[in-house]
């Protein structure tokens, strides 16, 4: 059976470092408060006008493509995961195709938020397995900083997120290599989708407010549903998160989907060389580590320095682990993510 392997990997993070102390200028918070709840010390913010989700993705992709021994025209297909696209439409996939001067290949956009990269990796894996494509570029990129509420009102969300991009090139693996993706596992449950969401702008006939009840528009407002002055005045254009509720679900689903991947392939947690979880919250990662009985050297975390980069966090962490020499050929690695939707996913692979 054909397997897909990661033939090249790259990452890009903006130069601008924003410490917790910097955020105290805009909201009632402190370095101690942020670190205690999230583990984050600093994050990166993209340049307001010169850097976009696509430009960061392009920089990460160039590195991944070069490390795979390819040039952009060798890429057969793009799978691009993000929750912060350059435009409402078109998606970032075509913008990346243009930016890298690629052939008129297909470009697919994935909207699975924090789980986006693992979902995208799973899609690309299927294309490789069927023999449809030979070189698939998989990208996770985010520019959160332009859409956060930098006030005390929005601090529970705004202190968490950062900007950046990661990319990999998938190729078919030769059987004798002993490398490649063993399996991917995808799940969703939309029952409580609104406890972590950005409601507006949107096309829904009702909008959710922060007490999780519905507020109906009257007939006179129907023409303003996509975006209205009321939404702006009431700060309903920013992301909303019920942090404790999300934490409770995440610490249940994260271990489940990791064990699912391991057991599907006849492995136990002790067999892992490295678990790379989506960098949602250091406390979540530590909880999962303890529940699975993993050593510190079996779990890679870098949220302390980049914050939560949602769809970009897994490839950025994977790339850092590779660049630091932590990963060796054929090491057993598990990628796992949980996020808005809710969606959660894992991928098990031999590096």
TAVENDA-V468720 format. One record per residue. N is the residue number from 0. RES is the residue in one small letter. SS is DSSP state (@ for helix, = for strand, . for the rest). Layout:
N_RES_SS, N_RES_SS
This chain:
0_x_., 1_x_., 2_x_=, 3_x_=, 4_x_=, 5_x_=, 6_x_=, 7_x_=, 8_x_=, 9_x_=, 10_x_=, 11_x_=, 12_x_., 13_x_., 14_x_., 15_x_=, 16_x_=, 17_x_=, 18_x_=, 19_x_@, 20_x_@, 21_x_@, 22_x_@, 23_x_., 24_x_., 25_x_., 26_x_., 27_x_., 28_x_., 29_x_., 30_x_@, 31_x_@, 32_x_@, 33_x_@, 34_x_@, 35_x_@, 36_x_@, 37_x_@, 38_x_., 39_x_., 40_x_., 41_x_=, 42_x_=, 43_x_=, 44_x_=, 45_x_., 46_x_., 47_x_., 48_x_., 49_x_., 50_x_., 51_x_., 52_x_@, 53_x_@, 54_x_@, 55_x_@, 56_x_@, 57_x_@, 58_x_@, 59_x_@, 60_x_@, 61_x_@, 62_x_@, 63_x_@, 64_x_@, 65_x_@, 66_x_@, 67_x_., 68_x_., 69_x_., 70_x_., 71_x_@, 72_x_@, 73_x_@, 74_x_., 75_x_., 76_x_=, 77_x_=, 78_x_=, 79_x_=, 80_x_=, 81_x_., 82_x_., 83_x_., 84_x_., 85_x_., 86_x_., 87_x_., 88_x_., 89_x_., 90_x_., 91_x_@, 92_x_@, 93_x_@, 94_x_@, 95_x_@, 96_x_@, 97_x_@, 98_x_@, 99_x_., 100_x_., 101_x_., 102_x_., 103_x_., 104_x_., 105_x_=, 106_x_=, 107_x_=, 108_x_=, 109_x_=, 110_x_., 111_x_., 112_x_@, 113_x_@, 114_x_@, 115_x_@, 116_x_@, 117_x_@, 118_x_@, 119_x_@, 120_x_@, 121_x_@, 122_x_@, 123_x_@, 124_x_@, 125_x_@, 126_x_@, 127_x_@, 128_x_@, 129_x_., 130_x_., 131_x_., 132_x_., 133_x_., 134_x_., 135_x_=, 136_x_=, 137_x_=, 138_x_=, 139_x_=, 140_x_=, 141_x_=, 142_x_., 143_x_., 144_x_@, 145_x_@, 146_x_@, 147_x_., 148_x_., 149_x_., 150_x_., 151_x_@, 152_x_@, 153_x_@, 154_x_@, 155_x_@, 156_x_@, 157_x_@, 158_x_., 159_x_., 160_x_=, 161_x_., 162_x_., 163_x_=, 164_x_=, 165_x_=, 166_x_=, 167_x_=, 168_x_=, 169_x_=, 170_x_=, 171_x_=, 172_x_=, 173_x_., 174_x_@, 175_x_@, 176_x_@, 177_x_., 178_x_., 179_x_=, 180_x_=, 181_x_=, 182_x_=, 183_x_=, 184_x_=, 185_x_=, 186_x_=, 187_x_=, 188_x_., 189_x_., 190_x_., 191_x_., 192_x_@, 193_x_@, 194_x_@, 195_x_=, 196_x_=, 197_x_., 198_x_., 199_x_., 200_x_., 201_x_., 202_x_., 203_x_., 204_x_., 205_x_=, 206_x_=, 207_x_=, 208_x_., 209_x_., 210_x_., 211_x_., 212_x_., 213_x_=, 214_x_=, 215_x_=, 216_x_., 217_x_., 218_x_@, 219_x_@, 220_x_@, 221_x_@, 222_x_@, 223_x_@, 224_x_., 225_x_., 226_x_., 227_x_., 228_x_@, 229_x_@, 230_x_@, 231_x_@, 232_x_@, 233_x_., 234_x_., 235_x_., 236_x_., 237_x_., 238_x_., 239_x_=, 240_x_=, 241_x_., 242_x_@, 243_x_@, 244_x_@, 245_x_@, 246_x_@, 247_x_@, 248_x_@, 249_x_@, 250_x_@, 251_x_@, 252_x_@, 253_x_@, 254_x_@, 255_x_@, 256_x_@, 257_x_@, 258_x_@, 259_x_@, 260_x_@, 261_x_@, 262_x_@, 263_x_@, 264_x_., 265_x_., 266_x_., 267_x_., 268_x_@, 269_x_@, 270_x_@, 271_x_., 272_x_., 273_x_=, 274_x_=, 275_x_=, 276_x_=, 277_x_., 278_x_., 279_x_., 280_x_., 281_x_@, 282_x_@, 283_x_@, 284_x_@, 285_x_@, 286_x_@, 287_x_@, 288_x_@, 289_x_@, 290_x_@, 291_x_@, 292_x_., 293_x_., 294_x_., 295_x_@, 296_x_@, 297_x_@, 298_x_=, 299_x_., 300_x_., 301_x_., 302_x_@, 303_x_@, 304_x_@, 305_x_@, 306_x_., 307_x_=, 308_x_., 309_x_@, 310_x_@, 311_x_@, 312_x_@, 313_x_@, 314_x_@, 315_x_@, 316_x_@, 317_x_@, 318_x_@, 319_x_@, 320_x_@, 321_x_@, 322_x_@, 323_x_., 324_x_., 325_x_., 326_x_., 327_x_., 328_x_., 329_x_., 330_x_., 331_x_=, 332_x_=, 333_x_=, 334_x_=, 335_x_=, 336_x_=, 337_x_=, 338_x_=, 339_x_., 340_x_., 341_x_., 342_x_=, 343_x_=, 344_x_=, 345_x_=, 346_x_=, 347_x_=, 348_x_=, 349_x_=, 350_x_.
